[in-house]
Amino acid sequence: LAQALFDHIPVGVGQDGVIPITESDVDDILSRGVDWAIENGYAWEEDKEFCEENGRMDTADASKVSAKAKKRGLSQIGTLGGGNHYAEVQVVDEIIDEAAATSMGITK
């Protein structure tokens, strides 16, 4: 499983993302967050409720991000990134609260 995840999720500094974007897309992504991803088919509306601040910071200001940082990020959209970023896989062994588990879509 770990190898399959590694084979299919671009990770690490210098890895190219799988989402083709332009320089003008970067400002839109920085300003609109997950709404950009939803409108472009990379996320679902319901994903917002699982993202911090519903996937978009109201105070986000793309003009405060340097051109160098934007250029570096251009090719990294669609990657897990480097450093302290990770994908977590969990297995449910036991369900204690059936109603709570059902409401979160968790099954055994």
Beta strands, then each sheet from edge to edge (+ up, - down):
end
